[in-house]
Each structure stands twice: as C-alpha cells, then as structure tokens.
Amino acid sequence: MKSFSFSVLFVVLLGILAASQTLFVVQETERAVVLKFGEIVREDVRPGLHFKLPVVNDVKKFDARILTMDSNPQRYLTLEKKAVVVDSYVKWKIDNVAQFYESTSGDVFVANRVLSSRVDTGLRNKFGERTMHEVVSGQRDELMTELRDDLNVVAQNELGISIVDIRVKRIDLPPDVSESVYQRMRTEREREAREHRSKGMELAEGIRADADRQGVVVVAEAQRDAEMIRGDGDANAAAIYSNVYTQDPEFYEFYRSLQAYRESFNGNNDLFVLEPDSEFFKYLNSSTSNSAAK
C-alpha cells in the first residue's frame, strides 16, 4: 500500500514537472515568441495557454502595453539660432514581436536608448527649421505630429515598435539666456510704462486745460448774467425813482435828503465843516425854524 501511494505521488510530481516544462501562459498584457535553440519558431504568441518542447524551446515574453520613454532635457537651436531646453517624452508599444526581439534581444532599455537617439535627432532637425514663436505656440502641435509620423516609420522598420505619441512637456530658455531675455522684457515693459504714463499725463493736461477753460467760461457767463440782472435792477429802480419824482418832487427830494443825513451821520466821530446856510441843511434848518416859531 505504501509502495502504491509512493508511486502515485511520484507520478503526480513527474506530471507537474512535465507540465511546467511543456506548458506556459501568456497574460493579456503580454506578447511572446517561442525559440528553438535561439531561433524564433513561433512569432507573436497571443494570450492564453500554450505548449512547448522541454529543453528544446524557450519562451520570451514582452509587455504589450503602451510604454513611456521619458527623455532627459536637451538643448536645441531654433531657426534664429536661439537656444532652448526641451523636455519631451514618447509613448510607444511593441508592434512586431519577432522584429523587436531580433533588433533589441527583447531588452526594453536597448529600445529606449535607440529611440531616444532618434527622437533627439528628429527634435533637433524640427526645431532648427522653425522660429522661437513657432516652436512655442504657433506650430508646436504640427511639429509633434510630423515628428511622430516620421519617427514611426523608422521605429517600425528598425525596432518593430509603433510610436503612439510624442509630446514636449516644457520648453525653457538656458540659464545664460534667460537673464538677458528677462532683462530685455523688463526694459520693454518699462518703456511701455513710460509711454502709457506720458500719454496719461498728456491726457490729464488736456482734461485740466478743458476744465479751466470751462470754469472761465462759466464765471464769465455768470458775471455777464449778473451785470445784466444788475443793470435791469438799476433800470427798474431808476424808473421807479423817476416815477416817484414826477408824482411828488418835493417829497422825493425830502426822502433823498433823509437818506443823505442817515448815511452822513452814521458814525459817532464824523466831522463835517459846512456853511450854516448850505443846501445840505435845507430841511434841518426849516424844521428848526418851524419849532422856534411854534
């Protein structure tokens, strides 16, 4: 009984060992090739359970998902010979598994190194054909599309991979150029500020001069209206006085004399040197004589 159990266990272990050597699984995110003494005999093995010959066959698996190659920032020259520092990245995936294995021995780092060199050359050529404004804003998307299409052809022929996308994360000026650019920008902004300030002062002077002119006009018109009103008042007063004088000249003369007395003797220290029979004392003398007679 013990011998039978041991035999069964031995057969099971032998079956597991044989299965591990003859069966292999390719995941959904993987692609694989089967080698026979280093030579590819089965290309692009799809996901699932597959068989191989022990010892004779070997299986190489590769990541079938989209991979990212993040390049180091590089310095390029634009059409105006202005230096820029470009930080970019590439999205790629394996398109031809057999060709990828033959060109890179299945090493992703080798593929990234070759791809990085191609991208560097492509960016250098594309930036050299465009101005600073075009690479920063005007034709940036067009540049990336052209580079992706050109590089995709080369990558498929040489590495068996396809380029999904190429993007520039940022474009900076080198430190030695940034300071001069900032200084030029500062100078331009200061010049613009001076122009705006001078225009504002000119506008303020115009507004101030117009306000002064309007003030002079308003005062002159007010004075004109006041003189006209005063003239009308004097004319009306003269007409009233004339009417009163014609109605009773004696009373009018008496009334005017009383006004003269009031204004002349208004102060306590006033001193007049006049003749006693002066016309100015006409009504005073007559009133005094009347009192004495009574």
SULGI-V304049 format. One record per residue. N is the residue number from 1. SS is DSSP state (hx for helix, st for strand, lp for the rest). NEAR is the number of other ideal C-beta (glycine too) atoms within 10 Angstrom. D_CENTER is the distance of its C-alpha to the mean C-alpha in Angstrom with 1 decimal. Layout:
n={N & N}
ss={SS & SS}
near={NEAR & NEAR}
d_center={D_CENTER & D_CENTER}
//
This chain:
n={1 & 2 & 3 & 4 & 5 & 6 & 7 & 8 & 9 & 10 & 11 & 12 & 13 & 14 & 15 & 16 & 17 & 18 & 19 & 20 & 21 & 22 & 23 & 24 & 25 & 26 & 27 & 28 & 29 & 30 & 31 & 32 & 33 & 34 & 35 & 36 & 37 & 38 & 39 & 40 & 41 & 42 & 43 & 44 & 45 & 46 & 47 & 48 & 49 & 50 & 51 & 52 & 53 & 54 & 55 & 56 & 57 & 58 & 59 & 60 & 61 & 62 & 63 & 64 & 65 & 66 & 67 & 68 & 69 & 70 & 71 & 72 & 73 & 74 & 75 & 76 & 77 & 78 & 79 & 80 & 81 & 82 & 83 & 84 & 85 & 86 & 87 & 88 & 89 & 90 & 91 & 92 & 93 & 94 & 95 & 96 & 97 & 98 & 99 & 100 & 101 & 102 & 103 & 104 & 105 & 106 & 107 & 108 & 109 & 110 & 111 & 112 & 113 & 114 & 115 & 116 & 117 & 118 & 119 & 120 & 121 & 122 & 123 & 124 & 125 & 126 & 127 & 128 & 129 & 130 & 131 & 132 & 133 & 134 & 135 & 136 & 137 & 138 & 139 & 140 & 141 & 142 & 143 & 144 & 145 & 146 & 147 & 148 & 149 & 150 & 151 & 152 & 153 & 154 & 155 & 156 & 157 & 158 & 159 & 160 & 161 & 162 & 163 & 164 & 165 & 166 & 167 & 168 & 169 & 170 & 171 & 172 & 173 & 174 & 175 & 176 & 177 & 178 & 179 & 180 & 181 & 182 & 183 & 184 & 185 & 186 & 187 & 188 & 189 & 190 & 191 & 192 & 193 & 194 & 195 & 196 & 197 & 198 & 199 & 200 & 201 & 202 & 203 & 204 & 205 & 206 & 207 & 208 & 209 & 210 & 211 & 212 & 213 & 214 & 215 & 216 & 217 & 218 & 219 & 220 & 221 & 222 & 223 & 224 & 225 & 226 & 227 & 228 & 229 & 230 & 231 & 232 & 233 & 234 & 235 & 236 & 237 & 238 & 239 & 240 & 241 & 242 & 243 & 244 & 245 & 246 & 247 & 248 & 249 & 250 & 251 & 252 & 253 & 254 & 255 & 256 & 257 & 258 & 259 & 260 & 261 & 262 & 263 & 264 & 265 & 266 & 267 & 268 & 269 & 270 & 271 & 272 & 273 & 274 & 275 & 276 & 277 & 278 & 279 & 280 & 281 & 282 & 283 & 284 & 285 & 286 & 287 & 288 & 289 & 290 & 291 & 292 & 293 & 294}
ss={lp & hx & hx & hx & hx & hx & hx & hx & hx & hx & hx & hx & hx & hx & hx & hx & hx & hx & hx & hx & hx & hx & st & st & st & st & lp & lp & lp & st & st & st & st & st & st & st & lp & lp & st & st & st & st & st & st & st & lp & lp & st & st & st & st & lp & lp & lp & lp & lp & st & st & st & st & st & st & st & lp & lp & lp & st & st & st & st & lp & lp & lp & st & st & st & st & lp & lp & lp & lp & lp & st & st & st & st & st & st & st & st & st & st & st & st & lp & lp & hx & hx & hx & hx & hx & hx & hx & hx & lp & lp & lp & hx & hx & hx & hx & hx & hx & hx & hx & hx & hx & hx & hx & hx & hx & hx & hx & hx & hx & hx & hx & hx & lp & lp & lp & hx & hx & hx & hx & hx & hx & hx & lp & hx & hx & hx & hx & hx & hx & hx & hx & hx & hx & hx & hx & hx & hx & hx & hx & hx & hx & hx & lp & lp & st & st & st & st & st & st & st & st & st & st & st & st & lp & lp & hx & hx & hx & hx & hx & hx & hx & hx & hx & hx & hx & hx & hx & hx & hx & hx & hx & hx & hx & hx & hx & hx & hx & hx & hx & hx & hx & hx & hx & hx & hx & hx & hx & hx & hx & hx & hx & hx & hx & hx & hx & hx & hx & hx & hx & hx & hx & hx & hx & hx & hx & hx & hx & hx & hx & hx & hx & hx & hx & hx & hx & hx & hx & hx & hx & hx & hx & hx & hx & hx & hx & hx & hx & lp & hx & hx & hx & hx & hx & hx & hx & hx & hx & hx & hx & hx & hx & hx & hx & hx & lp & lp & lp & lp & lp & lp & lp & lp & lp & lp & lp & lp & lp & lp & hx & hx & hx & hx & hx & hx & hx & hx & hx & hx & hx & hx & hx & hx & hx & lp}
near={5 & 6 & 7 & 8 & 9 & 10 & 10 & 10 & 10 & 10 & 10 & 10 & 10 & 10 & 10 & 10 & 11 & 11 & 10 & 10 & 13 & 13 & 11 & 18 & 12 & 18 & 12 & 9 & 11 & 17 & 24 & 24 & 21 & 20 & 17 & 13 & 9 & 6 & 7 & 16 & 13 & 16 & 14 & 16 & 19 & 11 & 14 & 10 & 8 & 17 & 10 & 19 & 12 & 10 & 8 & 11 & 18 & 14 & 15 & 16 & 17 & 22 & 13 & 20 & 10 & 12 & 18 & 11 & 18 & 11 & 19 & 8 & 13 & 16 & 12 & 18 & 12 & 19 & 13 & 9 & 7 & 16 & 14 & 19 & 16 & 19 & 15 & 23 & 14 & 24 & 15 & 23 & 16 & 25 & 18 & 18 & 24 & 14 & 18 & 25 & 21 & 14 & 18 & 22 & 10 & 17 & 12 & 17 & 8 & 14 & 24 & 18 & 12 & 17 & 24 & 17 & 10 & 18 & 22 & 16 & 12 & 19 & 22 & 14 & 13 & 18 & 26 & 13 & 13 & 18 & 14 & 17 & 11 & 16 & 24 & 14 & 10 & 13 & 17 & 15 & 11 & 12 & 20 & 17 & 13 & 16 & 22 & 19 & 11 & 16 & 20 & 17 & 11 & 15 & 22 & 15 & 11 & 15 & 23 & 19 & 25 & 16 & 25 & 14 & 13 & 25 & 13 & 19 & 11 & 9 & 19 & 13 & 16 & 13 & 8 & 8 & 14 & 12 & 11 & 10 & 12 & 11 & 10 & 10 & 10 & 10 & 10 & 10 & 10 & 10 & 10 & 10 & 10 & 10 & 10 & 10 & 10 & 10 & 10 & 10 & 10 & 10 & 10 & 10 & 10 & 10 & 10 & 10 & 10 & 10 & 10 & 10 & 10 & 10 & 10 & 10 & 10 & 10 & 10 & 10 & 10 & 10 & 10 & 10 & 10 & 10 & 10 & 10 & 10 & 10 & 10 & 10 & 10 & 10 & 10 & 10 & 10 & 10 & 10 & 10 & 13 & 11 & 10 & 13 & 15 & 9 & 9 & 11 & 10 & 8 & 11 & 16 & 13 & 13 & 14 & 12 & 16 & 11 & 9 & 12 & 14 & 9 & 8 & 11 & 10 & 8 & 7 & 5 & 4 & 8 & 5 & 9 & 4 & 9 & 8 & 6 & 8 & 11 & 10 & 14 & 17 & 13 & 15 & 12 & 14 & 11 & 10 & 11 & 10 & 9 & 8 & 6 & 6 & 5}
d_center={88.1 & 86.1 & 86.4 & 85.1 & 82.1 & 81.3 & 81.6 & 79.2 & 76.7 & 77.1 & 76.6 & 73.4 & 72.0 & 72.9 & 71.2 & 68.0 & 68.1 & 68.8 & 66.0 & 63.5 & 64.5 & 64.6 & 61.8 & 58.0 & 55.0 & 51.8 & 48.9 & 46.5 & 43.7 & 46.0 & 47.8 & 51.0 & 53.6 & 57.2 & 58.9 & 62.6 & 63.4 & 59.9 & 59.9 & 57.7 & 60.0 & 57.6 & 54.0 & 51.1 & 52.9 & 51.3 & 50.9 & 54.2 & 57.5 & 59.1 & 62.3 & 63.0 & 66.1 & 66.5 & 66.5 & 66.1 & 62.6 & 59.4 & 56.1 & 52.6 & 49.8 & 46.1 & 42.9 & 42.1 & 38.6 & 35.3 & 34.8 & 31.8 & 32.0 & 29.2 & 29.3 & 28.9 & 26.0 & 27.4 & 26.7 & 26.7 & 26.6 & 24.8 & 26.5 & 25.7 & 27.3 & 24.0 & 24.3 & 21.9 & 22.6 & 22.4 & 23.0 & 24.3 & 26.7 & 29.3 & 30.8 & 34.5 & 37.8 & 41.5 & 42.7 & 46.2 & 47.7 & 50.7 & 48.8 & 46.3 & 49.3 & 51.1 & 48.1 & 46.8 & 49.9 & 47.7 & 45.5 & 41.8 & 41.0 & 42.8 & 40.7 & 37.4 & 38.6 & 39.5 & 36.4 & 34.2 & 36.1 & 35.6 & 31.8 & 31.5 & 33.5 & 31.5 & 28.1 & 29.5 & 30.9 & 27.8 & 25.4 & 28.1 & 28.1 & 24.4 & 22.1 & 19.1 & 16.7 & 18.9 & 19.1 & 15.5 & 14.3 & 16.9 & 20.0 & 19.2 & 20.8 & 23.6 & 24.3 & 24.6 & 26.9 & 29.1 & 29.5 & 30.4 & 33.0 & 34.5 & 34.7 & 36.1 & 39.1 & 39.9 & 39.4 & 41.8 & 44.4 & 44.4 & 43.5 & 44.0 & 40.5 & 37.7 & 34.1 & 32.1 & 28.5 & 26.8 & 23.2 & 21.1 & 19.5 & 17.5 & 17.7 & 17.9 & 19.3 & 22.8 & 23.2 & 25.2 & 22.6 & 19.5 & 21.0 & 21.7 & 18.3 & 16.7 & 19.5 & 18.9 & 15.2 & 16.5 & 19.2 & 17.1 & 14.9 & 18.2 & 19.8 & 17.2 & 17.6 & 21.4 & 21.3 & 19.5 & 21.9 & 24.9 & 24.0 & 23.7 & 27.1 & 28.6 & 27.6 & 28.9 & 32.2 & 32.6 & 32.1 & 34.5 & 37.0 & 36.9 & 37.5 & 40.4 & 41.9 & 41.7 & 43.2 & 46.1 & 46.6 & 46.7 & 49.2 & 51.3 & 51.5 & 52.4 & 55.1 & 56.4 & 56.6 & 58.2 & 60.8 & 61.5 & 62.0 & 64.1 & 66.1 & 66.7 & 67.8 & 70.1 & 71.6 & 72.1 & 73.7 & 75.9 & 77.0 & 77.8 & 79.7 & 81.6 & 82.5 & 83.8 & 85.7 & 87.4 & 88.4 & 90.0 & 89.8 & 91.9 & 89.5 & 86.5 & 88.0 & 88.9 & 85.4 & 83.9 & 86.4 & 85.4 & 81.7 & 82.8 & 84.8 & 82.0 & 79.5 & 82.1 & 83.4 & 80.0 & 80.1 & 82.8 & 83.4 & 83.5 & 86.6 & 88.0 & 90.9 & 92.4 & 96.0 & 97.6 & 98.4 & 94.8 & 93.4 & 90.5 & 93.0 & 94.6 & 93.8 & 94.3 & 97.8 & 98.7 & 97.7 & 99.7 & 102.7 & 102.6 & 102.5 & 105.5 & 107.5 & 106.9}
//
